[in-house]
Structures are given as C-alpha cells and as structure tokens.
Amino acid sequence: MLPEERLKELGISLPEAPRPLGSYVPCVQAGNLLFLSGILPLRDGKLMLTGRVGEAVSLGEAQGEAKQTVINALSVVRSHTGSIDRIKKCVKLTGFIASAPDFIEQPKVLNAASDFLFEIFGDEGRHARVAVGVSALPLNSPLEVEFIFELS
C-alpha cells in the first residue's frame, strides 16, 4: 500500500506545511536526500502544549506531540515533492526533547514518531535515530525533530 493510501486508511489528512518561524527554508534537497529543518508539533500554526517533558508535559502527551511532528514533516515533504509517495526511505531522525532535569526517557518520547513512521511506511520507515534532552526549545516547545528522507 502506498503511503498516501495508508494515511487515508488511518484517517489522517495532512495539513498545510508549517511555515518557517525564522530565516531558513523548510527543507533542502541534495541529490535524492531531503533534509528537513527542525519540525515542531504545531497545529494550525500554534503549539498545543508548551514546557518541559517531566514537568509541564507528561510522557504520554509528549509522545502525541512526537506523532504530530511526523504529520508536519510529511506535510513539508508533500509540499516539496507533490506526494509523500516519493519517499523511498526514512533515513534518520534527530529528536530534541525539552526535559526536566531528572527526565531520562527521551527515547520513549521519540519512539512514538519512529513507530508512526513504521506504521505508514513499513520497513522503509525504519531509520537511524538520536534522542537528546535539552533545557529549552523555540517557542517553549516540548520537542523538535529533524528528518532525513530518501526520495525516489
């Protein structure tokens, strides 16, 4: 099943691609690789949750936000290529989790994004990954994720 069909089956419609919040572009293509700028879990241009995971944001809430970053990333890909069916492989995720000082479950937050990519793309959604705890992120977002996709 093609990724666009899989999204429909899951009842997910991609929003308009988020607009850059600064002096950068949403993505850059180099050969068949598409590098996405950091993606925040925006909905309609706004963060639904703010603050650090383990303080203002629970692990479960952060996992939901991680899934939203995937939806936003796929919106950027569709805006750039015309269809997420052009994604041949998810190569890598780098996740930055705004974390309370004693929060050490950053990989569990990012698992939600990784599992969602596998759900959409199957084995082609499996990727290399880094999950990093940080003290603060833009707009007080609980997380930011960058993506690298291989395109066909």
N, C-alpha and C positions, 0 to 999 in steps of 0.2 A: 504494500500500500504506500502511495506517495505521501510525503509529509503534509502537504496541504489537505489531502483527504483525511489523514489521521487527525489533524486538528479539528476538522469538521465533525468527525466521529466523536471526539472528546468534548464537543460543544464549545470550542474555543474559537473566537474570532479575533484576529489581530487588530489592534488599534493603529492609528496613525503613528508613524515612527516618532519617538520623542525628539524634540529639537535640542540642539546643543545649548548648554547653560553657560558657555564661555567661548573663548577663542580657539575653537577646534572643530573638526568635522566628525560626524558620527562614525565613519568608517573609512578605511583606506584599503584598496585592493592592490596587492603586489603579486603579479602572476595569477595563480589560481588560489591564493590565500587572501581571505578577507579578515582584516584586523579591526575589531570594534573598539571604540573608545569605552571608557567605563560606563556601565549601564546602571542606573538607579531604578528602584522599584516604583516608578511613577505611575499614577493612574490619572488620566485626564490632566497631565501636567503637574500633578501635586503628589507629595508623599502622604500616604495614609497613616504611616507610623513614623515616629522620629525617636531618636535616642539610642542608647547603647543596649546591646543584647545582654541579658542578665541583670539589667536594671529596669529601664522603661519598656523594654521589648522582651517578650518571652521567646524561648527557643522555638516553640510551635509557630508563633507569629513571624519570627524571622525566616522560618522555612517557607511560609506562604509568600513572604516578600522575595525570597530567592526564586521561587517559581515565577513571580511577576517579572523579575529581571530577564528570565528566558523569553517570556512573551514579548517584552520590549526589544530584546536583542533580535528576535525573529522578525519583528516589525521593521527594524533597521535593515536587515538582510533583504526583506521583501521590497523595501523602498529602493534599495540599491540595485537589486538584480531583477525585480519583477515577480519573483516567486521563490518561496523557500525550497521548492523542489530542486533548485540549483545547488543546494547544499549537498555535497558529496560526503562530508565527514565533519564532525566537530573535533577539532584538534586539541584545543586547550581552553581551560577556564582558569582565571586568577580571581579569587574572591577576597575582598577586603571586608571584614566584619567589625563594625564599631562595637567594642567589647568592654563590659565592666571589668575592673582589674582582676577579678577572680574567675572570669568566664573562660573556659578552656575547650568548649565544644564547637569551635569554628567549623571543623569538618562536618559535623552534623547539620549545621545550617546549610552548607553548600551541597550536602547530599541531596537535598530537595531539588536543586537545579540539575544536578547530574542525573538523578532518577527520572526527572521530567524529560530531559533530552533523550534518554534511552527509550522512554515511553513513546516519544514521537518518531525517532529515527532508528530504533532498534540498535544493532551493534554499531552502526555508523554514528550513533550518538555517544559512544564511549570515548573518553578523552583523558588526556593528562590534566593534572589539576594542582593548584596551590590554594590553600585557605589560610589567610593571615588575619590575626587580630590587630586592630588599630584603635587609637583613643578617640578619633573623631573623623567624620567624613563630610563631604559637601552637603549643605542644607540640613545637617544633623541626621542624615540618612543612616539607617541601621546597617546597610550594606551597599557595596558597589562591586560589580562583576565585569571583568573584561573577557571577551571571547575571541577565539581564532577559529574560523571555519575554512575548510577546503571546498572550493566550488567546482562544479563540473563545467 
